[in-house]
Amino acid sequence: MALENRLADQVALITGGGGEIGTAIALRLASEGSAVVIGDLDPAKAEETARKVIAQGGRASFVGVDVSDPLACEAAVAVAMQSFGKLTTLVNVAATITPDGTVETLSLEQWNKALSVNLTGAFLMCKYGVPHMRAAGGGAIINIASQLGQLGVQGRSPYCTTKAALIFFTKILAQDHAPDNIRANSISPGFILTERSSKRVGGKDKARVINGPRHLLNRPGEPEEIAAGAAFLASSDASFITGTDLLIDGGYVTFKGRMTPEGKAVML
Ligand SMILES: NC(=O)c1ccc[n+]([C@@H]2O[C@H](COP(=O)([O-])OP(=O)(O)OC[C@H]3O[C@@H](n4cnc5c(N)ncnc54)[C@H](O)[C@@H]3O)[C@@H](O)[C@H]2O)c1
């Protein structure tokens, strides 16, 4: 099947769709024939992504949604139904930015915020999306987790914990909704070159130099490489894949070392 038709007949709701990885996923799913509904905390960013999809010839609508708010999640699903009449695909990309700190320095509010957006947000979107996916005859849920849900990192307990939990939540979703013909998988990206991830080290140029060598492929990933995985998991090419976590990490998790500019591995 030609890639431009691989996702024909699908309607995907993408949270965090105004962000860089979310936008890449929206553009990729739409380029393969899916209608896409872009949800984001920032409605202007959601609208911008929808405009890009339409400009490339795709079908899109958008909605402002705070995924930590049950009513807003329900409303976002309703917008998808009103826009395109069904829901087959749910991509949970939204995540909040959490300050670094330890149990002593992080506040309860900061901890709860990470949980409510990164983890409960996916729960809520599934809660309201699954009945419509079942009614459509099944579909695919794709939760964007992180390599840091597999390998923790000092000072980032809220992020790492929520991403680890999201991977596990996805496995139970897969079990609960296999009878509904709904597959559920997570993707764990490595370091992907976006504004959000690069800000920690002072911008994209620095991020390339600092974070690239942590991957066997000696470079950070691009949002489009995550989008390619999401399109695969949404498609019938992944028809026998459910309950898995797809690492798209350039070998980050498999490698405890750094690559030299010459491409040699230095073990730490
Ligand atoms: N960039 C990386 O290196 C990397 C690595 C691993 C995992 N990830 C994951 O990929 C996803 C996207 O990351 P990105 O780098 O594109 O970041 P991004 O900041 O560009 O995108 C995140 C989007 O989520 C939205 N958002 C935040 N809180 C929300 C809420 N409460 N409700 C709805 N939307 C909300 C933001 O407005 C933003 O548009 C995140 O889940 C992130 O944890 C990123």
The ligand as a Tripos MOL2 file, in Angstrom:
@<TRIPOS>MOLECULE
LIG
   44    48     1     0     0
SMALL
NO_CHARGES

@<TRIPOS>ATOM
      1 N1         12.3190   16.4200   22.8870 N.am      1 LIG1
      2 C1         12.8470   15.3780   23.4930 C.2       1 LIG1
      3 O1         14.0760   15.2090   23.5830 O.2       1 LIG1
      4 C2         11.9420   14.3160   24.0810 C.ar      1 LIG1
      5 C3         12.5450   13.1210   24.5240 C.ar      1 LIG1
      6 C4         11.7360   12.1510   25.0670 C.ar      1 LIG1
      7 C5         10.3760   12.3640   25.1790 C.ar      1 LIG1
      8 N2          9.8360   13.5380   24.7420 N.ar      1 LIG1
      9 C6          8.4010   13.7130   24.8860 C.3       1 LIG1
     10 O2          7.8490   14.1070   23.6440 O.3       1 LIG1
     11 C7          6.7310   14.9520   23.8670 C.3       1 LIG1
     12 C8          6.8420   16.2400   23.0710 C.3       1 LIG1
     13 O3          8.0490   16.9120   23.3870 O.3       1 LIG1
     14 P1          8.5470   18.1880   22.5730 P.3       1 LIG1
     15 O4         10.0200   18.2280   22.7130 O.co2     1 LIG1
     16 O5          7.9030   18.2130   21.2250 O.co2     1 LIG1
     17 O6          7.9620   19.3640   23.4830 O.3       1 LIG1
     18 P2          7.0600   20.6430   23.1360 P.3       1 LIG1
     19 O7          7.1360   21.5160   24.3400 O.co2     1 LIG1
     20 O8          7.4420   21.2130   21.8240 O.co2     1 LIG1
     21 O9          5.5850   20.0370   23.0330 O.3       1 LIG1
     22 C9          4.7920   19.7740   24.1600 C.3       1 LIG1
     23 C10         3.4200   20.3700   23.8960 C.3       1 LIG1
     24 O10         2.5440   19.9730   24.9680 O.3       1 LIG1
     25 C11         1.7270   21.0810   25.2580 C.3       1 LIG1
     26 N3          1.2090   20.9620   26.6230 N.ar      1 LIG1
     27 C12         1.8580   21.2130   27.7920 C.ar      1 LIG1
     28 N4          1.0210   21.0360   28.8270 N.ar      1 LIG1
     29 C13        -0.1810   20.6720   28.3030 C.ar      1 LIG1
     30 C14        -1.4400   20.3890   28.8650 C.ar      1 LIG1
     31 N5         -1.6410   20.4380   30.1850 N.pl3     1 LIG1
     32 N6         -2.4560   20.0520   28.0320 N.ar      1 LIG1
     33 C15        -2.2560   20.0120   26.6950 C.ar      1 LIG1
     34 N7         -1.0850   20.2900   26.0960 N.ar      1 LIG1
     35 C16        -0.0600   20.6160   26.9010 C.ar      1 LIG1
     36 C17         2.6220   22.3050   25.0930 C.3       1 LIG1
     37 O11         1.8730   23.4920   24.8890 O.3       1 LIG1
     38 C18         3.4370   21.8970   23.8690 C.3       1 LIG1
     39 O12         2.8690   22.3740   22.6740 O.3       1 LIG1
     40 C19         6.6240   15.1330   25.3730 C.3       1 LIG1
     41 O13         5.7390   14.1720   25.8990 O.3       1 LIG1
     42 C20         8.0340   14.8490   25.8420 C.3       1 LIG1
     43 O14         8.0790   14.4020   27.1830 O.3       1 LIG1
     44 C21        10.5980   14.5170   24.2070 C.ar      1 LIG1
@<TRIPOS>BOND
     1     1     2 1
     2     2     3 2
     3     2     4 1
     4     4     5 ar
     5     4    44 ar
     6     5     6 ar
     7     6     7 ar
     8     7     8 ar
     9     8     9 1
    10     8    44 ar
    11     9    10 1
    12     9    42 1
    13    10    11 1
    14    11    12 1
    15    11    40 1
    16    12    13 1
    17    13    14 1
    18    14    15 2
    19    14    16 1
    20    14    17 1
    21    17    18 1
    22    18    19 2
    23    18    20 1
    24    18    21 1
    25    21    22 1
    26    22    23 1
    27    23    24 1
    28    23    38 1
    29    24    25 1
    30    25    26 1
    31    25    36 1
    32    26    27 ar
    33    26    35 ar
    34    27    28 ar
    35    28    29 ar
    36    29    30 ar
    37    29    35 ar
    38    30    31 1
    39    30    32 ar
    40    32    33 ar
    41    33    34 ar
    42    34    35 ar
    43    36    37 1
    44    36    38 1
    45    38    39 1
    46    40    41 1
    47    40    42 1
    48    42    43 1
@<TRIPOS>SUBSTRUCTURE
     1 LIG1         1 GROUP 0 **** ****
